[in-house]
Amino acid sequence: MIVFHELFRGTLDGASVYPREVVKVVLAHNAAAAILVHNHLSGDPEPSQADRNLTHRLKEALNLVGVRTLDHIIVGREGCISLAEQGDI
């Protein structure tokens, strides 16, 4: 791992995530791949449809600049869920 970088902070029920900002940071570190991580304040790590849509958008944006998306991990009180393990990456 090159760096862990917190990009966005949300509220109790959501966060605004901008693919452009993710791409900027990844390129600034000259990374060939990225692992995305976010938490669910509810404690339930089960991905929502919005999580799946965001993962798809971020993966597409990173792919345009030649960066692989290795995983998107959702963290909750009850553990973690890997979207790669679920076949969503």
N, C-alpha and C positions, 0 to 999 in steps of 0.2 A: 504494500500500500504506500502510495506517495504521500497522501494527506487526507485527513477527514475535515471536511469544510461544511459548516452549517450555513445554508443559504437563505432559508425562509423560516419565519415563525408565524404560527397561525393563532387562531382564537379557539374557543371551546368547540366550535362546530365546523372548522375549515381553515384552509390556508390558500393563499394565492401563490401559485408556482409558475414561474415564467421560463419556458424552455430556453429562451435566449440567454438568460442569466446562467443557467446550468451549463450551456455550451461555452460561454465565456470563461467560466472558472475551469472547466475541464481543459480547454485549450491553453489557458494561462499556465497550467501545470504540465502541459505537453503529454497528457495522459492518452494511452491507447485504448483504455477501457474504463468503465465506471460502474460502481455499485451504488444504487440509490437506496436510501433508508428514510423512513419516517415513522412516527409513532401515532397511535390512536389513544387519545386521552380517555376514551371509554374503557380501555383495558382489553377490549376484544380485538385481536389482531386480524380478524377475518377481513380480507380486502373487499371494498365496495366496488360498485361499477365505476364510480368516479376514480378510484385508485387504478383500476385496470385501464381506463381511458387515458389517464395521465401518464401511466407507464408507456402506453403505446405512443403518445405524442412525444414524450422525452426520448424514447428509443429512436423514433423517426428523425428527430432533430439531431441527435448525436450521430446517427448513421450517416447523415448528410455530410458531416465533417470527418468521417472515417473513424469514429470512436464506437467501440462495441459496448453495449449495455449487458453486463454480466448478470445482474440480479437487481431486484427491487424488494427490499425486506421491510416488512411492516412489524413494528414492535408494539406489544401490549403487555398488560400485567400478566396475562395468561400465556405468555411466550411470544415467539416470533413466527411469521409465515414468510416463506420465500416464494415470490411469484415465479422464479425460475423453476423451482421444484414442482410448482403447480402447472407448469407448461405455458405460462403467460408471458414468457420472455422469448 
